[in-house]
Amino acid sequence: MTKLLIMTTGQTDVQLVVNGVRKELDAKKCGKLHDEIKTRQWTVVDAPAQKDNQRASELPDGDLSLCTPKLDAVLNYFDAEPPSAALLLETRRTIASDPRFAGAVLEQRLRDKGVSEVQRHAFLEDQETLEDQTNDVDAVVRQCVVRSLSRAIASAVEQVKPNEIIVATTGGLAAANAVIEELARLYAEANEATVKVLEVPDAAIANQIDRAVEEKFHPAAGIRARWQALSLIQKGNLLAAWGAVSHLENQPGQEWTKVLRWLADFAASLPIADECDIEVLRHPKMAVRAALRVELALRAGDVPRAVHGTVAFYESALWDHLLERFERTGKKQRGLDVLCRKEGAKVPEGKKLLRNDATDEEDKRNCPFERLDDGTYLFFEDGAGRFAQRYVESKPLKKLVDAIGKVKHLRNDVAHNEPTPELMKSAREKMQDAKLWSDDDPPQFLKQPIVQDVLKKLGVEEPDLLCRRLLGTVRARLLLSPQSASDAKKEEN
């Protein structure tokens, strides 16, 4: 496995070793001391566990012994196999406190430890500052610095082509380090590599060797992901919301992410986990689930999906009505579902219903069923619409059938044509003319009387509130701690 180490340099990365004790350099004089080290003879030795609490304001006479405790801790993380390559991100400013020679010392240590491919990149030089308070865009980190860091990391990743990137922002400037970590994640994702961020707690207080450990999960990351996901959900982007939090799925204390997984599976019409307790996502009526998907697609501005979903709602409603009278046997014949009539269900008998009893060719073509020898019925796939129109006494359903008849062709237009803005604008207008979508911006589906009447006929109370209540439930789950989720469930009921 090819591993790339990305590490920053700071004032404590290079320390003196005197009589077996290590000593940090005086922060205010760090740059000047580095200039002097550069002119002297020096070697890098293993970092001692013992550390002097007093910082060095001047260098001892003679050859210098230096150590790199943080880098040593990072290299120990790799055990016997060092990283394949390293990128050192440093500053080389002329200000007195700048650790401008740290990169050279760390590079030597890396080469001594068998890392032959080492790149160094200075993202601040001369009198440059990290930020520019006079400019809002540059107030935290100047954009030119971000671009400089981005180019360096992109170049290293392109050259090394790592399977894994290890980031150790153990020193340097905090605001820049945050940018470096996110850039590493960005280029890792773009190149299908994994990322680990290391930190090095100071173990000197216990006279122990510093050891690098993987960065602990920060609660702010979970909170940030929650509001980002919630914003996407409010706009109907359920799949995008899951994408925004999926990296937290197995983090401790982030069990709330499973709610987003349920929503994503619902949006993609995939099986939902048995533990899902948001009942509307598993509603027994197909039309309810289809209606919710249309409403969310309209919120997201996804006209093609909303067009498909609107026609799917119509077909689902027909099947919901059909299955009030018939039930699937689980058998198939010639690839078609075999249905049997439910006990007590009223189904008109006669030649026009049963294909094998029909004598007239037109009756045979128009009949949606064929009666089998065992008394069950073979249902033809294209018969749901005709069955619902002719045999189900339901004015709301008849209104829906008539409305869909005006726009059903749009599904083929969307499926077989490039969904251009002009085509989507036309589709939206036709859906609104048929009263299937409202005139709002964005349009609404559950608001329409024709849709509400169909759902009420299927036994759904207050269908106009289906989406609002779903979003309210999700909002409550994302705002509460896992321990309070059960209380939220009680309130929902």
N, C-alpha and C positions, 0 to 999 in steps of 0.2 A: 504494500500500500504506500502510495506517495503522499507524504505529509509536508505541508508548508507551515512554518512558524512565522507569525507576524507579531512583532514585539516593539513596544515603544521604549524610549529611554527617558530617564529622569535623574534628579539630583542624587538619589540613593542607590542608583544601579551600580555605580563604581565606588568602592570603599577601600580605605587603607587597611593593611594588615601589619600590626606592630606587636612583636612578642606573642604571637598566637592569638591576638585579639583583634577583631575588626572594628573599624571606626568610620562613621559617616563623615562627609566633608561639610564644612560650614556652608549653609545654604546661600548666604549673602555673598560669599566669596567663591562659590562653586566654579564659576567660569574662569576666574583668574587662576585657581588651583589646577584646573584642567589644562590651561595654557602652560603651566609649569611642568605638569606631568608629561606633556607632549615633548618637552625638551630634555627630559631625563630618561635614564634607563629604567625600564619597568618590566615586570613579569606578572602574569595572572596565576594565582594559586587557588586551591580549594577554599571556599568560604568557611571560616571557623564558626562554631556554634556560639562562642562567647562574643559579646558585643559590648564595647565601651559606650556608656551613656553620654560621654562628652564628645562633641563634634570637633574635628580637626580644623583649625583655622590656618595652619601652615603645614608644610610637608617636612618629614624627617630628612636628615642628610643621607647621602649614599643612594644606592639602587633601591628602587621602590618595589614593594610587594602589594599588589592590588588583588581585590576579589570582586566577584559579581554574584552576590548571594541570590538575587532574584532570578537571574538567568540560570544559575546552578539549580535552583529549585524547579524551574521549568524543565530543564534538561533531565532532571531526575524523574519527572513525570513520564518521560518517554522510556524509562528503564534502560535496557541495553541497546536499543535501536534509536539513534538520534533522528531528528527530522531530516527529510530529504533536502530541504532548502529553507532559507530564512530571509525575511525582509525586516530590516531594522528601520523604524520611522523615528527620526531624530530632529533636534533643533540645533542650529549652529549660529546662534545670534551673538552679537558682540556685547550684550549686556552682562554685567558682573555675575549674575546669578545663573546664567545659562549653562547647562551641563554639556557643552559643545564638543567634548572629546569622548563622551560616553559611547557613542556609536563605534568608534575605532577600537575601544577596549573590548566591547561586547563581540565585535566581529572576530577579534583575535581569539577570544575564548571559544566561540563557536567553531572556528577552524581547528583549534587544539582538540576539540571534542569530536572531530570527524565530520563536521558539516562544511563541505567544500563549496557549496553554492550559497553565497551570502550577498545580498543586495542591501545597500543603504540608501535612504532617501531623506533629505532634509526638507521639511515642509515649512520651516521658518528660518530665515537667515538675516544677517546684518541687524537692523533695528526693527524688524517686522514685528507686528503684534498679531495675536490670534484673532482679535475682534476689532471692530471699528464702531464705537458707540455713536458716532454721528450718522450712521446709516442703519436703518431698521433691518435691512436684509442681512447686513454683516455684523449685527450687534452681538451675536453669540460666537459665531465662527465665520470669518470672511469667506465668501463664495470662492475666491481664488484658492484659498487653502483647501477647501473641500474638493475642488477640482484637482489640485495637486495630489492629495491623498488618494483620490479615486484613480488617477492615472497610474500611480505607483502600485496600488493593489491590483488593478486590472492587468498591468503588465506582468507582475509576478505570477499571478494565477495563469495567465496565458502561457508564460514560459515553462512553469513547473507542471501545470496540468494536475493539480493535486486531487486525491480522493478525499482528503481531509485537511481542513484548515484549522490550526490552533492559534487562537488570539490571546496574547498576554499583554494587556494594557496596564502593566503593573507600575508604571511611572509616567511622568510627563504631565500634560495638561488635561484636566478632566473633561472639558468640553470637546477637545479634539479626540480624546479616547472614545467618547460616545459615538462620534462620527465614524471612527475607524472600525469599531465593532459592527456597526450597521452596514458599512461598506463591505466588510468581510462576509457578512451574511448575504448581502445582495449578490456579490460575485460568486459566492459558493453556490447559491441557488441557481444562478444562471449557468453554472458549469457542472451541475449535478454532483456537487461535493457536500460533505457534512461540515459542521462548524462546532468547535468547542471553545468556550471562553474560560481562561484560567485566571485565578487570583492567587496571590502569595501572602497569606497572613504572616505577620512578624512573629516568629517563634523565639526570638532572642531572649524574651523575658523569662523563658523557662530553660535557657541555655540549650536549645535544640536547633537543629538545622532547619532552615526554612523549607517548606514543602508546598509545591503548587497543588491546588485543588480546583476542581471544576467550579465555575461560578455558581453560587447559590441562587435559587430562584427568588427574584425580587417581587414582592407583592404588587408593586406599581405596574409590572408587566401584565399581570392578570387583570388589574383594574382598567388599564389602557385598552386591553383586548376586549373587555366587556363593553365599554362605551362605543368602540369602533364597530363591534358586531351588532350592538343594539341599533346604531345609526343605519347600518345596512339592512337590518330586518325591517325597520320602520318604512324603508323604501322598497320593500318586497324582494330584496336580493338575498334569499336564503342560502343559496350555494356560496355566494361571496362571503357571507357572514361565517359560514363554517370554515372557509379557506382562511379567514382572518384569525381564527382561534385554534385551528387543528394542531398547530405546533405545541399547544398547551395540554393536549388531550391526556397525557400520562403524568403531568406534573402534580405533585401532592397539593391538595387543597383546591384543585381546579376541576372538581367533578361536575361543576355547572356546565362545562363544555358539552356534556352528553346531550343537553337540551338542543344545542345547535346542531349536533349530529342527527338527532331525530328530525329536525326541520329540514336539513339538507336531504336526508333520505326521503322525506315526504315530497319535497320539491322535485326530486329525481324519480319519483314513483318506485323507489326501492323498498325492500322489506324493512320495517321499522322494528327496533329492538323490543322484545317482549316487556322490558321494564318501563317502556314509555307509558306515562300516566297522563299525558295530555290527550284526552279522549277524542277530541275532534279530529286529530291526525289519523285516527283509526276508526273513524265513523263508519257504521255499517252501510250507509247509503253512499254509493259511488258518486252520486250527483253532488253531495255535500263536499266531498274531497275535490271534485273537479271544479266546483264553484270557487273554492278557496284558492286554487292554483290560478284561476283566471284573475281574481281580484289582486293577488300578489304580483302577477305578471304585469298587470296594468299599472300598479304602483311603481314597478321597476322600469316602465316604459318599453317593455318587451312585447311589441305588437305581434310579431309572428307567433310567439308562444301563447299570447292571449287569444289570437284567432283560432289556433289549434284547440286551445282549452275550451273556448265557447262552443265549438261543435262537439267536442268530447263531453261537455256538460249535457248537451241535448241527448246524445247517445246513451250516456250514463243514466239520465232520467228515464229514458225508455226502458232500459234494462231493469232499473229499480222497480218500475211498474210491472214489467213482465215477470219479474221474480216474485212478485206478490201472488202470482197465480201458478207459476211453475218453479221447479227447483232442478238444479243440475244433478244428474246421476253420477257424474264422474266418468262416464263412458263417452266414447266418441265413435262415430261411424262416418266413414268417408271424410274424416278430419273435422266433422261438425259436432257440436255439443248435442248430447242426448238429454232431453228434459222430460220430467214427468210432472203431471198435474198435481198440485197440492190438494190435499183433502179439503173438500168444501169449497174450493175455488170455482167460480162461475166462468166457464169458457164455452162460448157458442159452438155447437156442433153443426156439421153439415159439409156438403161437398166443398165449399169454398174455404173451409178450414183445413181439411185433411186431404193432402195431395193424392194419396192413393185411392181416395174415394171419388176424386173429381174425374169427370168424363170430358169436359170441355177443355181444349188446349189453353185457353186464356185463364180459366180457373186454375189449371195446374201451374201456370207461370206466376200467378198472383198469390197463390197460397203459400204462407210462410212455414207450414208444418207438413210433415209426413208421419202418419201413424204407423208405428212398428207393431210387429205381431204380438209383443208382450204388453201392449197397451200403452207404452210410452210414446213420446213424440220426438221426432228428429227436427230440430229447429234450424232453419236455413239462415245464414249469417246476415243476409240482406233483408230479413223479414221483420226486424224489430220495429222499424218505422211504420210499416204497413199494419203490423199487429196493433201498435199503439193508436194509430189514427182510426182504425176501423172498429177495434174491439174494446178499447179502454175508454170508459165514459169520464173524461176529464177535460173540462174547458181550459184550465191553465196549460195542460199538456198540448191541447190542440193549438192554443195561441203560440206556444213555443215552436211547435212543428211548423206553423205558418211563417213565423219569424225566421227560423233557421233556413227555410226554403228560399228566402231572399238572399242569404249570405253564404250558404253552404259551399258554393264554388270558391269562396275565398281561401278555404283550407288548401285546395289544390293549387291556387295561385301562389300561396305562400310556400307550399312544399316543393313546387316544381319550377318556380321562378326565383330570380335573385330579388330578395326583399328590398327593393330600392325605396328611398324616402317617398317618392311619388306613389308607389304601390301601397306603402304602409299608410300614407295619408288617406288614400282612397278607401282602404280597408276600414280604417277608423271611422270615416264618415258614413260608410254603408252600415257598419255595426250600430252607429248612433241613430241612423235613419230607421233601422229595424227595431229600435228601442231596446237593444240588447246591452248596449253600453250607454252610460250617461254622458251628458254634454260637459261634464266637469273636466278640469285639467289637473292631474291625469283623469281619464274616465274611470267610472266605477261600474262594477258588475252587480254586486249584491244589492245595490241601491235600487235597481230596476224592478218595477212591479211584476213584470212578466217572469222574472227569475224568482222573486220572492214567492209568488203564487205557486210555482212548481214545487219549490222546497217545502212550503206549508202543506201542500197536498201529500208530500212524502213524510209528514209528521214533524218537520223542523219548526221549532218555535223561534220567533224573532230572527229570521235568517239574515236580515240586514246587519245584525251585530256579530255574525260569525267571525269575521276577520278581526274586528276590533277586540273581541274577547280573546281570541288567540294571541294577538299581539300584547294584550294586557297581561295574560298569563306568562308569556315569555319575559316580558319586562320585569314582572315580579320575581321570577326565578333568577334573572341576571342581577337584580339589585340586592337580593338577600344572600346571606351566607349559607353554605350547605346545611348547617345545623337548623336553619330556619325554614328550609324548603318544605318540610312536612307541615309547618304552620301555614305556609302559603297554600298548600294543597287543601287544607281544611277550609280556608277562606274561599277558595274557588268553588267548593261544594256548598 
